[in-house]
Amino acid sequence: MAGPEGEEVFVVYYWDSLDALESFGTDSDHRRAKQRWAEWYDAYKVTVAEVVKAYGSGFGDDADPPASDSTVPFDG
């Protein structure tokens, strides 16, 4: 997406299931906001993808740093 000043904006959302995503897409508040996208962005693109694997230490208050000797194997 491109913001009003031309900067690139990247936003990621996660849903528990495709049914939950579909429900969000038909929500009346979401549909009204979606009609106003041009007020906030010059353009947008939606990509729906399946997360195969996710790992890390979390963010903010949910952060849980791994022990200093732990490693996460990379399996490409």
Number of C-alpha atoms within 10 A of each C-alpha: 16 15 16 13 9 11 11 13 10 10 6 6 6 11 11 7 10 11 10 11 14 11 10 14 13 10 10 10 10 11 12 10 10 11 9 10 12 12 10 13 17 15 13 14 7 8 5 9 7 9 7 5 5 5 6 10 10 10 9 7 6 8 10 11 11 11 7 6 5 8 8 8 6 5 4 3
